[in-house]
Amino acid sequence: MQPEDLLARFAKTLRSDIGPAVKAEYPRTQAFLGAVVLEKLATELRLSQAHARAAAADRAALRRDLGAMLGAAKAPASVSEAFAAMADGGDASLCRFIEALYASRDTLGAERFDAMLGRVRQDLRRAIDRRMEVAR
């Protein structure tokens, strides 16, 4: 049995068997809350691999798209360096890239800055949507 299936079964047992059998209000509420937590954990485990693959694909596409935008015209050194550091795929390097974008906003020009930041925001929105899928 997969861990997410086991958690889902525990949640069902808490919700349908244990919670209703408990007479005291506080422990009964805790049983139902425990069921909710276990359901969320089961969902997170069930989606974790698909979300990890989607995040890696999104970050690769972001790097590809930003690379094309940066290659179109000379970019400030700080932006180019921050972009190169994004090769690790981590969130911290993306944050440094965003900081470099804002610091070079005037040099990049409004249109180019907006295009690059807009592309980053698309990636961030997809990451939020994946997190929200677990939160439902």
N, CA, C and O atoms as a GROMACS GRO file, in nm:
protein
  544
    1MET      N    1   0.085  -0.118   0.000
    1MET     CA    2   0.000   0.000   0.000
    1MET      C    3   0.090   0.125   0.000
    1MET      O    4   0.189   0.132   0.073
    2GLN      N    5   0.053   0.220  -0.081
    2GLN     CA    6   0.127   0.345  -0.091
    2GLN      C    7   0.101   0.431   0.034
    2GLN      O    8  -0.007   0.426   0.091
    3PRO      N    9   0.202   0.509   0.075
    3PRO     CA   10   0.183   0.593   0.196
    3PRO      C   11   0.061   0.685   0.186
    3PRO      O   12  -0.010   0.704   0.285
    4GLU      N   13   0.037   0.742   0.068
    4GLU     CA   14  -0.078   0.833   0.056
    4GLU      C   15  -0.210   0.759   0.073
    4GLU      O   16  -0.306   0.816   0.124
    5ASP      N   17  -0.215   0.632   0.030
    5ASP     CA   18  -0.336   0.553   0.047
    5ASP      C   19  -0.358   0.518   0.194
    5ASP      O   20  -0.471   0.519   0.244
    6LEU      N   21  -0.248   0.488   0.263
    6LEU     CA   22  -0.257   0.458   0.406
    6LEU      C   23  -0.306   0.581   0.484
    6LEU      O   24  -0.391   0.569   0.572
    7LEU      N   25  -0.251   0.698   0.452
    7LEU     CA   26  -0.296   0.820   0.518
    7LEU      C   27  -0.444   0.846   0.491
    7LEU      O   28  -0.518   0.885   0.581
    8ALA      N   29  -0.487   0.824   0.368
    8ALA     CA   30  -0.628   0.844   0.333
    8ALA      C   31  -0.718   0.748   0.412
    8ALA      O   32  -0.827   0.786   0.454
    9ARG      N   33  -0.673   0.625   0.431
    9ARG     CA   34  -0.752   0.529   0.509
    9ARG      C   35  -0.760   0.570   0.656
    9ARG      O   36  -0.865   0.560   0.719
   10PHE      N   37  -0.647   0.616   0.710
   10PHE     CA   38  -0.649   0.667   0.848
   10PHE      C   39  -0.746   0.784   0.860
   10PHE      O   40  -0.823   0.793   0.957
   11ALA      N   41  -0.743   0.872   0.764
   11ALA     CA   42  -0.833   0.988   0.766
   11ALA      C   43  -0.978   0.943   0.764
   11ALA      O   44  -1.062   0.995   0.837
   12LYS      N   45  -1.008   0.847   0.679
   12LYS     CA   46  -1.146   0.797   0.669
   12LYS      C   47  -1.189   0.733   0.801
   12LYS      O   48  -1.302   0.752   0.845
   13THR      N   49  -1.099   0.658   0.863
   13THR     CA   50  -1.131   0.595   0.991
   13THR      C   51  -1.157   0.700   1.099
   13THR      O   52  -1.251   0.688   1.177
   14LEU      N   53  -1.073   0.803   1.103
   14LEU     CA   54  -1.094   0.911   1.200
   14LEU      C   55  -1.228   0.980   1.177
   14LEU      O   56  -1.301   1.009   1.272
   15ARG      N   57  -1.259   1.006   1.050
   15ARG     CA   58  -1.380   1.082   1.017
   15ARG      C   59  -1.507   1.000   1.037
   15ARG      O   60  -1.607   1.051   1.088
   16SER      N   61  -1.506   0.875   0.996
   16SER     CA   62  -1.631   0.798   0.997
   16SER      C   63  -1.649   0.705   1.117
   16SER      O   64  -1.762   0.673   1.152
   17ASP      N   65  -1.540   0.663   1.181
   17ASP     CA   66  -1.553   0.569   1.292
   17ASP      C   67  -1.516   0.631   1.428
   17ASP      O   68  -1.594   0.623   1.523
   18ILE      N   69  -1.399   0.691   1.435
   18ILE     CA   70  -1.350   0.740   1.565
   18ILE      C   71  -1.419   0.870   1.605
   18ILE      O   72  -1.470   0.880   1.717
   19GLY      N   73  -1.422   0.967   1.518
   19GLY     CA   74  -1.485   1.096   1.550
   19GLY      C   75  -1.627   1.084   1.600
   19GLY      O   76  -1.658   1.137   1.707
   20PRO      N   77  -1.715   1.015   1.526
   20PRO     CA   78  -1.853   1.003   1.574
   20PRO      C   79  -1.867   0.924   1.705
   20PRO      O   80  -1.964   0.944   1.778
   21ALA      N   81  -1.772   0.836   1.736
   21ALA     CA   82  -1.781   0.754   1.858
   21ALA      C   83  -1.736   0.829   1.982
   21ALA      O   84  -1.768   0.788   2.094
   22VAL      N   85  -1.662   0.938   1.965
   22VAL     CA   86  -1.611   1.014   2.080
   22VAL      C   87  -1.722   1.107   2.129
   22VAL      O   88  -1.780   1.183   2.050
   23LYS      N   89  -1.750   1.101   2.257
   23LYS     CA   90  -1.861   1.180   2.314
   23LYS      C   91  -1.818   1.322   2.351
   23LYS      O   92  -1.895   1.417   2.331
   24ALA      N   93  -1.699   1.337   2.403
   24ALA     CA   94  -1.654   1.470   2.446
   24ALA      C   95  -1.626   1.557   2.324
   24ALA      O   96  -1.568   1.512   2.224
   25GLU      N   97  -1.667   1.682   2.334
   25GLU     CA   98  -1.660   1.772   2.218
   25GLU      C   99  -1.517   1.798   2.171
   25GLU      O  100  -1.489   1.789   2.051
   26TYR      N  101  -1.427   1.831   2.262
   26TYR     CA  102  -1.289   1.865   2.222
   26TYR      C  103  -1.218   1.746   2.156
   26TYR      O  104  -1.163   1.763   2.047
   27PRO      N  105  -1.216   1.628   2.216
   27PRO     CA  106  -1.149   1.515   2.149
   27PRO      C  107  -1.216   1.478   2.015
   27PRO      O  108  -1.147   1.438   1.921
   28ARG      N  109  -1.347   1.491   2.007
   28ARG     CA  110  -1.417   1.463   1.881
   28ARG      C  111  -1.372   1.562   1.773
   28ARG      O  112  -1.347   1.523   1.659
   29THR      N  113  -1.361   1.690   1.810
   29THR     CA  114  -1.314   1.792   1.717
   29THR      C  115  -1.172   1.762   1.673
   29THR      O  116  -1.137   1.778   1.556
   30GLN      N  117  -1.089   1.718   1.767
   30GLN     CA  118  -0.951   1.684   1.735
   30GLN      C  119  -0.943   1.566   1.638
   30GLN      O  120  -0.857   1.564   1.550
   31ALA      N  121  -1.031   1.470   1.653
   31ALA     CA  122  -1.034   1.355   1.562
   31ALA      C  123  -1.070   1.402   1.421
   31ALA      O  124  -1.007   1.360   1.324
   32PHE      N  125  -1.170   1.488   1.410
   32PHE     CA  126  -1.208   1.539   1.277
   32PHE      C  127  -1.097   1.626   1.217
   32PHE      O  128  -1.071   1.619   1.097
   33LEU      N  129  -1.033   1.707   1.300
   33LEU     CA  130  -0.921   1.788   1.252
   33LEU      C  131  -0.806   1.699   1.206
   33LEU      O  132  -0.743   1.726   1.105
   34GLY      N  133  -0.780   1.593   1.282
   34GLY     CA  134  -0.676   1.497   1.242
   34GLY      C  135  -0.707   1.436   1.106
   34GLY      O  136  -0.616   1.414   1.026
   35ALA      N  137  -0.834   1.408   1.080
   35ALA     CA  138  -0.875   1.354   0.951
   35ALA      C  139  -0.845   1.453   0.839
   35ALA      O  140  -0.796   1.414   0.732
   36VAL      N  141  -0.873   1.579   0.863
   36VAL     CA  142  -0.846   1.682   0.763
   36VAL      C  143  -0.696   1.691   0.733
   36VAL      O  144  -0.655   1.699   0.617
   37VAL      N  145  -0.616   1.689   0.839
   37VAL     CA  146  -0.470   1.697   0.822
   37VAL      C  147  -0.420   1.576   0.743
   37VAL      O  148  -0.339   1.592   0.652
   38LEU      N  149  -0.464   1.459   0.778
   38LEU     CA  150  -0.421   1.339   0.707
   38LEU      C  151  -0.464   1.340   0.560
   38LEU      O  152  -0.390   1.296   0.473
   39GLU      N  153  -0.584   1.390   0.532
   39GLU     CA  154  -0.629   1.401   0.393
   39GLU      C  155  -0.539   1.496   0.314
   39GLU      O  156  -0.503   1.467   0.200
   40LYS      N  157  -0.502   1.608   0.375
   40LYS     CA  158  -0.413   1.703   0.308
   40LYS      C  159  -0.276   1.641   0.283
   40LYS      O  160  -0.219   1.658   0.175
   41LEU      N  161  -0.224   1.570   0.381
   41LEU     CA  162  -0.095   1.503   0.363
   41LEU      C  163  -0.102   1.398   0.253
   41LEU      O  164  -0.009   1.386   0.173
   42ALA      N  165  -0.210   1.322   0.250
   42ALA     CA  166  -0.226   1.221   0.146
   42ALA      C  167  -0.230   1.286   0.008
   42ALA      O  168  -0.168   1.236  -0.087
   43THR      N  169  -0.301   1.396  -0.004
   43THR     CA  170  -0.308   1.467  -0.131
   43THR      C  171  -0.172   1.520  -0.171
   43THR      O  172  -0.132   1.509  -0.287
   44GLU      N  173  -0.099   1.576  -0.075
   44GLU     CA  174   0.033   1.630  -0.104
   44GLU      C  175   0.128   1.520  -0.150
   44GLU      O  176   0.204   1.539  -0.245
   45LEU      N  177   0.124   1.407  -0.084
   45LEU     CA  178   0.208   1.294  -0.126
   45LEU      C  179   0.169   1.243  -0.264
   45LEU      O  180   0.255   1.212  -0.347
   46ARG      N  181   0.040   1.234  -0.288
   46ARG     CA  182  -0.010   1.183  -0.416
   46ARG      C  183   0.035   1.273  -0.532
   46ARG      O  184   0.065   1.224  -0.641
   47LEU      N  185   0.039   1.402  -0.509
   47LEU     CA  186   0.072   1.497  -0.616
   47LEU      C  187   0.220   1.535  -0.622
   47LEU      O  188   0.262   1.601  -0.717
   48SER      N  189   0.298   1.495  -0.523
   48SER     CA  190   0.435   1.546  -0.510
   48SER      C  191   0.522   1.517  -0.632
   48SER      O  192   0.594   1.606  -0.677
   49GLN      N  193   0.518   1.399  -0.685
   49GLN     CA  194   0.603   1.367  -0.800
   49GLN      C  195   0.561   1.444  -0.924
   49GLN      O  196   0.645   1.499  -0.996
   50ALA      N  197   0.432   1.449  -0.950
   50ALA     CA  198   0.383   1.523  -1.066
   50ALA      C  199   0.416   1.672  -1.052
   50ALA      O  200   0.453   1.737  -1.150
   51HIS      N  201   0.402   1.724  -0.932
   51HIS     CA  202   0.433   1.865  -0.909
   51HIS      C  203   0.582   1.893  -0.925
   51HIS      O  204   0.620   1.996  -0.979
   52ALA      N  205   0.665   1.801  -0.878
   52ALA     CA  206   0.810   1.819  -0.894
   52ALA      C  207   0.848   1.818  -1.041
   52ALA      O  208   0.931   1.899  -1.084
   53ARG      N  209   0.790   1.729  -1.118
   53ARG     CA  210   0.818   1.725  -1.263
   53ARG      C  211   0.769   1.853  -1.331
   53ARG      O  212   0.838   1.909  -1.416
   54ALA      N  213   0.651   1.898  -1.294
   54ALA     CA  214   0.596   2.021  -1.353
   54ALA      C  215   0.680   2.142  -1.317
   54ALA      O  216   0.704   2.229  -1.401
   55ALA      N  217   0.726   2.147  -1.192
   55ALA     CA  218   0.809   2.260  -1.149
   55ALA      C  219   0.941   2.262  -1.225
   55ALA      O  220   0.987   2.368  -1.267
   56ALA      N  221   1.002   2.145  -1.243
   56ALA     CA  222   1.128   2.139  -1.317
   56ALA      C  223   1.108   2.178  -1.463
   56ALA      O  224   1.190   2.248  -1.521
   57ALA      N  225   0.999   2.134  -1.522
   57ALA     CA  226   0.970   2.170  -1.662
   57ALA      C  227   0.941   2.319  -1.675
   57ALA      O  228   0.986   2.383  -1.770
   58ASP      N  229   0.867   2.373  -1.580
   58ASP     CA  230   0.837   2.517  -1.582
   58ASP      C  231   0.964   2.600  -1.568
   58ASP      O  232   0.981   2.700  -1.638
   59ARG      N  233   1.053   2.559  -1.477
   59ARG     CA  234   1.176   2.635  -1.455
   59ARG      C  235   1.267   2.626  -1.577
   59ARG      O  236   1.334   2.723  -1.612
   60ALA      N  237   1.270   2.509  -1.642
   60ALA     CA  238   1.351   2.496  -1.765
   60ALA      C  239   1.295   2.585  -1.876
   60ALA      O  240   1.371   2.649  -1.949
   61ALA      N  241   1.163   2.589  -1.888
   61ALA     CA  242   1.100   2.675  -1.989
   61ALA      C  243   1.126   2.822  -1.957
   61ALA      O  244   1.148   2.902  -2.048
   62LEU      N  245   1.122   2.857  -1.830
   62LEU     CA  246   1.150   2.995  -1.789
   62LEU      C  247   1.292   3.033  -1.827
   62LEU      O  248   1.316   3.140  -1.884
   63ARG      N  249   1.387   2.946  -1.797
   63ARG     CA  250   1.527   2.974  -1.834
   63ARG      C  251   1.542   2.988  -1.986
   63ARG      O  252   1.613   3.076  -2.034
   64ARG      N  253   1.476   2.902  -2.058
   64ARG     CA  254   1.484   2.908  -2.204
   64ARG      C  255   1.427   3.042  -2.255
   64ARG      O  256   1.490   3.108  -2.338
   65ASP      N  257   1.312   3.079  -2.206
   65ASP     CA  258   1.246   3.202  -2.251
   65ASP      C  259   1.325   3.326  -2.210
   65ASP      O  260   1.342   3.418  -2.290
   66LEU      N  261   1.372   3.328  -2.086
   66LEU     CA  262   1.451   3.442  -2.041
   66LEU      C  263   1.583   3.450  -2.116
   66LEU      O  264   1.630   3.559  -2.147
   67GLY      N  265   1.641   3.336  -2.145
   67GLY     CA  266   1.765   3.334  -2.222
   67GLY      C  267   1.746   3.396  -2.359
   67GLY      O  268   1.833   3.469  -2.408
   68ALA      N  269   1.633   3.367  -2.421
   68ALA     CA  270   1.603   3.426  -2.552
   68ALA      C  271   1.584   3.577  -2.539
   68ALA      O  272   1.629   3.654  -2.624
   69MET      N  273   1.517   3.619  -2.432
   69MET     CA  274   1.496   3.763  -2.410
   69MET      C  275   1.628   3.834  -2.382
   69MET      O  276   1.650   3.946  -2.429
   70LEU      N  277   1.714   3.769  -2.306
   70LEU     CA  278   1.844   3.830  -2.274
   70LEU      C  279   1.937   3.830  -2.394
   70LEU      O  280   2.016   3.922  -2.411
   71GLY      N  281   1.926   3.728  -2.477
   71GLY     CA  282   2.014   3.718  -2.593
   71GLY      C  283   1.979   3.815  -2.703
   71GLY      O  284   2.061   3.842  -2.790
   72ALA      N  285   1.857   3.867  -2.700
   72ALA     CA  286   1.812   3.958  -2.805
   72ALA      C  287   1.890   4.089  -2.805
   72ALA      O  288   1.910   4.149  -2.910
   73ALA      N  289   1.933   4.133  -2.690
   73ALA     CA  290   2.009   4.258  -2.678
   73ALA      C  291   2.095   4.248  -2.553
   73ALA      O  292   2.067   4.168  -2.463
   74LYS      N  293   2.199   4.326  -2.548
   74LYS     CA  294   2.292   4.322  -2.435
   74LYS      C  295   2.217   4.358  -2.306
   74LYS      O  296   2.143   4.456  -2.300
   75ALA      N  297   2.240   4.276  -2.204
   75ALA     CA  298   2.177   4.299  -2.074
   75ALA      C  299   2.283   4.347  -1.975
   75ALA      O  300   2.402   4.320  -1.994
   76PRO      N  301   2.242   4.417  -1.872
   76PRO     CA  302   2.337   4.455  -1.767
   76PRO      C  303   2.404   4.332  -1.708
   76PRO      O  304   2.345   4.224  -1.701
   77ALA      N  305   2.527   4.348  -1.666
   77ALA     CA  306   2.605   4.236  -1.613
   77ALA      C  307   2.536   4.170  -1.494
   77ALA      O  308   2.538   4.048  -1.481
   78SER      N  309   2.475   4.250  -1.407
   78SER     CA  310   2.410   4.193  -1.289
   78SER      C  311   2.295   4.100  -1.328
   78SER      O  312   2.274   3.997  -1.264
   79VAL      N  313   2.221   4.136  -1.432
   79VAL     CA  314   2.111   4.052  -1.478
   79VAL      C  315   2.166   3.926  -1.542
   79VAL      O  316   2.116   3.816  -1.517
   80SER      N  317   2.268   3.940  -1.624
   80SER     CA  318   2.328   3.824  -1.690
   80SER      C  319   2.387   3.728  -1.587
   80SER      O  320   2.372   3.606  -1.600
   81GLU      N  321   2.453   3.780  -1.486
   81GLU     CA  322   2.510   3.696  -1.381
   81GLU      C  323   2.401   3.626  -1.300
   81GLU      O  324   2.413   3.507  -1.270
   82ALA      N  325   2.296   3.698  -1.267
   82ALA     CA  326   2.186   3.638  -1.193
   82ALA      C  327   2.116   3.532  -1.276
   82ALA      O  328   2.073   3.430  -1.224
   83PHE      N  329   2.105   3.556  -1.406
   83PHE     CA  330   2.046   3.457  -1.495
   83PHE      C  331   2.133   3.331  -1.499
   83PHE      O  332   2.080   3.220  -1.492
   84ALA      N  333   2.262   3.347  -1.510
   84ALA     CA  334   2.354   3.232  -1.513
   84ALA      C  335   2.343   3.151  -1.384
   84ALA      O  336   2.351   3.028  -1.388
   85ALA      N  337   2.324   3.218  -1.272
   85ALA     CA  338   2.310   3.149  -1.143
   85ALA      C  339   2.181   3.070  -1.134
   85ALA      O  340   2.169   2.981  -1.050
   86MET      N  341   2.084   3.102  -1.219
   86MET     CA  342   1.957   3.030  -1.218
   86MET      C  343   1.970   2.887  -1.269
   86MET      O  344   1.874   2.811  -1.266
   87ALA      N  345   2.087   2.850  -1.316
   87ALA     CA  346   2.109   2.715  -1.367
   87ALA      C  347   2.084   2.610  -1.259
   87ALA      O  348   2.054   2.494  -1.291
   88ASP      N  349   2.097   2.648  -1.132
   88ASP     CA  350   2.075   2.552  -1.024
   88ASP      C  351   1.926   2.519  -1.007
   88ASP      O  352   1.893   2.421  -0.940
   89GLY      N  353   1.836   2.599  -1.066
   89GLY     CA  354   1.693   2.572  -1.060
   89GLY      C  355   1.628   2.606  -0.927
   89GLY      O  356   1.510   2.578  -0.908
   90GLY      N  357   1.703   2.665  -0.837
   90GLY     CA  358   1.649   2.694  -0.704
   90GLY      C  359   1.570   2.823  -0.697
   90GLY      O  360   1.584   2.912  -0.780
   91ASP      N  361   1.488   2.831  -0.594
   91ASP     CA  362   1.407   2.950  -0.573
   91ASP      C  363   1.492   3.070  -0.534
   91ASP      O  364   1.461   3.184  -0.571
   92ALA      N  365   1.599   3.046  -0.458
   92ALA     CA  366   1.685   3.157  -0.415
   92ALA      C  367   1.750   3.226  -0.535
   92ALA      O  368   1.760   3.348  -0.538
   93SER      N  369   1.792   3.147  -0.631
   93SER     CA  370   1.854   3.208  -0.750
   93SER      C  371   1.751   3.283  -0.833
   93SER      O  372   1.783   3.384  -0.896
   94LEU      N  373   1.628   3.235  -0.835
   94LEU     CA  374   1.522   3.309  -0.904
   94LEU      C  375   1.497   3.442  -0.834
   94LEU      O  376   1.479   3.545  -0.900
   95CYS      N  377   1.497   3.442  -0.702
   95CYS     CA  378   1.479   3.566  -0.626
   95CYS      C  379   1.591   3.666  -0.658
   95CYS      O  380   1.565   3.785  -0.675
   96ARG      N  381   1.714   3.616  -0.666
   96ARG     CA  382   1.826   3.705  -0.699
   96ARG      C  383   1.810   3.761  -0.841
   96ARG      O  384   1.844   3.876  -0.868
   97PHE      N  385   1.758   3.680  -0.932
   97PHE     CA  386   1.734   3.728  -1.068
   97PHE      C  387   1.629   3.839  -1.067
   97PHE      O  388   1.646   3.940  -1.135
   98ILE      N  389   1.522   3.820  -0.993
   98ILE     CA  390   1.417   3.921  -0.984
   98ILE      C  391   1.474   4.050  -0.925
   98ILE      O  392   1.444   4.159  -0.973
   99GLU      N  393   1.555   4.037  -0.821
   99GLU     CA  394   1.619   4.156  -0.762
   99GLU      C  395   1.706   4.228  -0.864
   99GLU      O  396   1.706   4.350  -0.871
  100ALA      N  397   1.782   4.150  -0.943
  100ALA     CA  398   1.868   4.210  -1.046
  100ALA      C  399   1.784   4.279  -1.153
  100ALA      O  400   1.822   4.385  -1.203
  101LEU      N  401   1.669   4.219  -1.187
  101LEU     CA  402   1.580   4.284  -1.284
  101LEU      C  403   1.535   4.421  -1.233
  101LEU      O  404   1.544   4.520  -1.305
  102TYR      N  405   1.488   4.424  -1.109
  102TYR     CA  406   1.440   4.551  -1.054
  102TYR      C  407   1.553   4.653  -1.043
  102TYR      O  408   1.533   4.771  -1.068
  103ALA      N  409   1.671   4.607  -1.006
  103ALA     CA  410   1.785   4.699  -0.993
  103ALA      C  411   1.826   4.755  -1.129
  103ALA      O  412   1.882   4.865  -1.136
  104SER      N  413   1.799   4.682  -1.235
  104SER     CA  414   1.839   4.725  -1.370
  104SER      C  415   1.720   4.771  -1.453
  104SER      O  416   1.728   4.777  -1.576
  105ARG      N  417   1.612   4.802  -1.388
  105ARG     CA  418   1.489   4.839  -1.457
  105ARG      C  419   1.510   4.953  -1.558
  105ARG      O  420   1.465   4.942  -1.672
  106ASP      N  421   1.576   5.058  -1.518
  106ASP     CA  422   1.596   5.171  -1.607
  106ASP      C  423   1.686   5.134  -1.725
  106ASP      O  424   1.661   5.174  -1.838
  107THR      N  425   1.790   5.057  -1.699
  107THR     CA  426   1.884   5.016  -1.803
  107THR      C  427   1.816   4.924  -1.904
  107THR      O  428   1.840   4.934  -2.024
  108LEU      N  429   1.733   4.835  -1.854
  108LEU     CA  430   1.664   4.741  -1.943
  108LEU      C  431   1.559   4.810  -2.029
  108LEU      O  432   1.534   4.770  -2.143
  109GLY      N  433   1.499   4.914  -1.976
  109GLY     CA  434   1.387   4.979  -2.045
  109GLY      C  435   1.257   4.916  -2.001
  109GLY      O  436   1.251   4.798  -1.967
  110ALA      N  437   1.153   4.995  -2.003
  110ALA     CA  438   1.023   4.951  -1.950
  110ALA      C  439   0.968   4.830  -2.024
  110ALA      O  440   0.919   4.737  -1.960
  111GLU      N  441   0.976   4.830  -2.155
  111GLU     CA  442   0.917   4.720  -2.232
  111GLU      C  443   0.988   4.587  -2.205
  111GLU      O  444   0.924   4.485  -2.183
  112ARG      N  445   1.120   4.591  -2.206
  112ARG     CA  446   1.198   4.469  -2.184
  112ARG      C  447   1.184   4.421  -2.039
  112ARG      O  448   1.168   4.302  -2.014
  113PHE      N  449   1.189   4.515  -1.945
  113PHE     CA  450   1.170   4.480  -1.804
  113PHE      C  451   1.034   4.415  -1.783
  113PHE      O  452   1.025   4.310  -1.719
  114ASP      N  453   0.929   4.476  -1.837
  114ASP     CA  454   0.794   4.422  -1.820
  114ASP      C  455   0.781   4.283  -1.882
  114ASP      O  456   0.716   4.196  -1.826
  115ALA      N  457   0.841   4.264  -1.997
  115ALA     CA  458   0.834   4.133  -2.063
  115ALA      C  459   0.903   4.026  -1.979
  115ALA      O  460   0.849   3.916  -1.962
  116MET      N  461   1.020   4.057  -1.928
  116MET     CA  462   1.093   3.958  -1.850
  116MET      C  463   1.025   3.931  -1.716
  116MET      O  464   1.011   3.816  -1.674
  117LEU      N  465   0.983   4.036  -1.650
  117LEU     CA  466   0.915   4.018  -1.522
  117LEU      C  467   0.781   3.946  -1.543
  117LEU      O  468   0.742   3.863  -1.462
  118GLY      N  469   0.713   3.978  -1.651
  118GLY     CA  470   0.587   3.909  -1.681
  118GLY      C  471   0.609   3.760  -1.700
  118GLY      O  472   0.526   3.680  -1.658
  119ARG      N  473   0.718   3.724  -1.764
  119ARG     CA  474   0.747   3.581  -1.785
  119ARG      C  475   0.779   3.513  -1.653
  119ARG      O  476   0.738   3.399  -1.630
  120VAL      N  477   0.851   3.581  -1.566
  120VAL     CA  478   0.880   3.526  -1.433
  120VAL      C  479   0.749   3.508  -1.356
  120VAL      O  480   0.729   3.406  -1.290
  121ARG      N  481   0.661   3.605  -1.365
  121ARG     CA  482   0.534   3.597  -1.293
  121ARG      C  483   0.449   3.479  -1.340
  121ARG      O  484   0.378   3.418  -1.260
  122GLN      N  485   0.456   3.446  -1.468
  122GLN     CA  486   0.384   3.328  -1.518
  122GLN      C  487   0.433   3.202  -1.447
  122GLN      O  488   0.353   3.117  -1.406
  123ASP      N  489   0.564   3.190  -1.433
  123ASP     CA  490   0.622   3.075  -1.364
  123ASP      C  491   0.578   3.072  -1.219
  123ASP      O  492   0.542   2.966  -1.167
  124LEU      N  493   0.582   3.186  -1.153
  124LEU     CA  494   0.543   3.192  -1.012
  124LEU      C  495   0.394   3.160  -0.995
  124LEU      O  496   0.355   3.097  -0.897
  125ARG      N  497   0.313   3.204  -1.089
  125ARG     CA  498   0.168   3.175  -1.082
  125ARG      C  499   0.142   3.026  -1.090
  125ARG      O  500   0.058   2.973  -1.018
  126ARG      N  501   0.214   2.958  -1.181
  126ARG     CA  502   0.197   2.813  -1.193
  126ARG      C  503   0.239   2.743  -1.063
  126ARG      O  504   0.176   2.646  -1.022
  127ALA      N  505   0.345   2.792  -1.000
  127ALA     CA  506   0.389   2.734  -0.872
  127ALA      C  507   0.281   2.753  -0.765
  127ALA      O  508   0.254   2.662  -0.687
  128ILE      N  509   0.222   2.871  -0.762
  128ILE     CA  510   0.114   2.896  -0.665
  128ILE      C  511  -0.005   2.806  -0.694
  128ILE      O  512  -0.065   2.750  -0.602
  129ASP      N  513  -0.040   2.790  -0.821
  129ASP     CA  514  -0.152   2.703  -0.856
  129ASP      C  515  -0.129   2.558  -0.811
  129ASP      O  516  -0.222   2.492  -0.765
  130ARG      N  517  -0.006   2.511  -0.824
  130ARG     CA  518   0.024   2.375  -0.776
  130ARG      C  519   0.006   2.367  -0.624
  130ARG      O  520  -0.049   2.270  -0.573
  131ARG      N  521   0.052   2.469  -0.553
  131ARG     CA  522   0.035   2.468  -0.407
  131ARG      C  523  -0.113   2.474  -0.368
  131ARG      O  524  -0.156   2.411  -0.271
  132MET      N  525  -0.188   2.550  -0.443
  132MET     CA  526  -0.331   2.563  -0.414
  132MET      C  527  -0.406   2.432  -0.440
  132MET      O  528  -0.507   2.403  -0.376
  133GLU      N  529  -0.356   2.355  -0.533
  133GLU     CA  530  -0.419   2.225  -0.561
  133GLU      C  531  -0.414   2.138  -0.437
  133GLU      O  532  -0.507   2.062  -0.411
  134VAL      N  533  -0.307   2.146  -0.361
  134VAL     CA  534  -0.294   2.070  -0.237
  134VAL      C  535  -0.380   2.133  -0.128
  134VAL      O  536  -0.434   2.061  -0.044
  135ALA      N  537  -0.395   2.263  -0.128
  135ALA     CA  538  -0.467   2.332  -0.022
  135ALA      C  539  -0.618   2.317  -0.030
  135ALA      O  540  -0.688   2.345   0.067
  136ARG      N  541  -0.668   2.274  -0.141
  136ARG     CA  542  -0.816   2.262  -0.155
  136ARG      C  543  -0.874   2.159  -0.066
  136ARG      O  544  -0.995   2.138  -0.067
   0.00000   0.00000   0.00000
